[in-house]
Amino acid sequence: MTDEYQTELNVGLSDGEKKDLEKLITAFREKGSSVPPDKSAEDVHNQIKSMSAKLAEFGDILLKFDTKIKSFYEILLLSFKKSEMMNQRIDIIIKNMKNQKNP
């Protein structure tokens, strides 16, 4: 097998990006709520808390999706390598058969 197929492609999030996203999710979840002074500010505050919770949830979903995509990529890469090996073997067999016909 040739080395040209050995190169690793970046699929999904890098380790640094995952750590940053996890820190962001943790910060959103740990953020303490302050008591808003009036009713309209309280509504805005509740909306911000709700959006923060949803953002943290979507971040978790993104991390899980990234893991699944990476696994899928590895399966595809192994399948490609296997087909390349099989093609090489078939080419060798065909070459040997041609050499036997033409002595």
Secondary structure as UniProt FT lines:
FT   HELIX           3..5
FT   HELIX           15..30
FT   HELIX           39..101
//
